[in-house]
């Protein structure tokens, strides 16, 4: 019995069990979890993973959170366009890209992973999403590290 308890304690302490390990959510190349860029409002709501935060009105984009990753006051996790569907998804604090970029990644590493990365007129670092030419990543870099990031349709109509 003691050997079993030690083995269980070691597994919990070292995180050796894959069943117990928590994996980081991945943003890209098409979306986050079951929510995909371009998915209609009806399709996105049918996932059962969204909470509405901002009503977009008849012609505007609505703001939503993923229930599993609430963003808090004055933020949203994604925008849904009446015309384009899911237009943008913002990374939860624990997320990473398929290439391994997460909040805290050094800007130098970001530039190595995305050699076509360029700074736009708003100061964001942007690049095409590998594996999805219809979308781009946008990274906020502060003090040499990624502070936040998201992905959006190239033709999104929710923000500029």
SULJO-V703610 format. One record per pair of residues at least 24 apart in sequence whose ideal C-beta (glycine too) atoms are under 6 Angstrom apart, sorted by the first residue. I is the first residue (numbers start at 1). J is the second residue. Records with the same first field share a line. If there is no record, write none. Layout:
I: J + J
This chain:
24: 94 + 96
25: 95
26: 98
27: 91 + 95 + 97 + 151
28: 97 + 98 + 129 + 151
29: 129 + 131 + 132
30: 132
32: 89
37: 86 + 135 + 153
38: 85
39: 85 + 86
40: 85
41: 80
44: 86
61: 158
79: 158
81: 157 + 158
84: 153
87: 153 + 156 + 158
88: 150 + 152 + 156
89: 151
90: 150
91: 149 + 150
103: 146
104: 145
105: 146
106: 145
107: 141 + 144
